[in-house]
Amino acid sequence: MLREKISVNLRRDARRGFLKRSAGLFAGAAAIGSRAEAQQNAAMGERLAKANGRPILLKDGIVLSLDRQVGDFAKADVLIQGKKIVAVGPNLAAPAQTLVVNAAGMIVMPGFVDTHHHQYETVLRGIIADAMWGSNQDRLPLRNYTSVLQQTFTPVYTPADVRIAELLASLSQINDGVTTTVDTSQVQLTAEHTDASIAGLKESGRRCLFAYGAGGADATRRNPLELARLRKQYFSSDDQLLTLAMNAAVTPEMFEVARAAGVPSVSHCQGGNFNEPAIIRSGLMGPDHEYIHCTRIGKEMFKAIADTGGKVSIAAAIEMQMGHSHPPLQECLDLGIRPSLSVDVECNMTSDSFTQMRAAYTWQRAMANERTIQGEKDPPRLLTSRDVIEFATIEGAKCTHLDSKIGTLTPGKEADIIMLTTGLNVTPLHNVPGAIVTLMDTSNVDSVFIAGKVRKWQGKLVGVDVQRILQEANKAAEGLIARANYSNSLFDTCCSGPLLSATERATLSPEQVKRGR
């Protein structure tokens, strides 16, 4: 009895000691600073914004490097010089002129990577929140994604609408800790629309793989011409925040166009949308291609993606909501594919990575747990919080062909870094990956660095007139709704009404579609 009592007391004392250390570690993050501290913090933000190559030391943070060679640390530093990470570890020496940032109580980790985002649609956020996807589905409400976004709104976009949508989407995601995206562009109405997309992306200061995608019957002719123009005009160097890809249909011809242009390719890849045997036989599948969704595709196509090193992007929240079929996380994992995560469309779903990670995490575990409940003898391994963080960071970096630059806190890589607070919704902190995936939201994103430049500091975007951006976005949305003659309700569902077959929908006039319910 005495031995048992001593053992219990020791455990209790150890627990108390841990909680005391935790309380001390996170006091700086949770406490309300004095006016002098607030002024000092603001002054540090100004100095960081004007660093001009001075070293930056993120000191005493909880470092989640996601590089197993570097390791993770309960308390360590990250040293930045210019746009590069120089060192990661405890008690780093600070060179002369170093700007020292107190990161105590903060989780310091790589920025999130979103591998599929139709950013031009952002000024129409939530406008069809209840809508289905629309393509290759037998019966749908009159209003769906295809009929509203693609057939009604996209044709009436102006270049000015495109620029502000790109800027709004990018700044919003920087605010949420997403430092890189794949902009799967589908608004190439004219060269001016494409140029406006790039202008908005450049203005934001964010990293982006811009996936140009001409649509329509002449896409095969337009794609190589525009890719050559864009490469010369905007993407002559690979050592920049913006890089180029082609967004195209899953056909051998489009694969060849991308290869001839020297750019990776990105395709929406859903069962029934393309000739799977022809793609597999083409011999053109490879590691330079990103396959989006991969819902309802055959086992042979999945195996071909795995065998050729293809990249997979899963938008779990949208796939579940909009009727793409179930997110194929398990199909990927069974073949050794580590997928990336993506947002897809903000007309239906939020664009933050916390939502995407939780959707993927809970979906895979729900399906795997159900197989266990049903008595399966060898059910799939459950995803861990660390798994889905890797999907949202290093796997995203691989998908965008940027893993030599970003995705982990590795010396020599570029400093795309986010700092997450551990406040009321997280403290006491007992597990870092678990807190990020199961407890945090966008309010925890305190500061953001992209290529070593501070883009968000202590909860506020740096150098951004947010009110001006919001005014421009509202003006663009009002113009689009007016030009489309679209009737919108602020409170009713966007997409009620009778289910219509594809044949019935084909008999409707554009005006009937716009009026819609």
Secondary structure, DSSP 8 states (H G I E B T S, - for coil): -HHHHHHHHHHHHHHHHHHHHHHHHHHHHHS---HHHHHHHHHHHHHHHT-TT--EEEEEEEE----TTT--EEEEEEEEETTEEEEEETT----TT-EEEE-TT-EEEE-EEEEEE-GGGGGGTTTTTT----TT-SEEESS-HIIIIIIIIGGG--HHHHHHHHHHHHHHHHHTTEEEEEEE----SSHHHHHHHHHHHHHHT-EEEEEE---STTHHHHHHHHHHHHHHHT-S-SSSSEEEEEE--SSHHHHHHHHHHT--EEEEE-TTSS-HHHHHHHT---TTEEEEE-TT--HHHHHHHHHTT-EEEE-HHHHHHHTS-S--HHHHHHTT---EE--B-TTTS---HHHHHHHHHHHHHHHHHHHHHTT-SS------HHHHHHHTTHHHHHHTT-TTTSSS--TTSB--EEEE---TTT-S---HHHHHHHT--GGGEEEEEETTEEEEETTEETT--HHHHHHHHHHHHHHHHHHHT----SSS-SS-S-EEEHHHHHTS-HHHHHH--
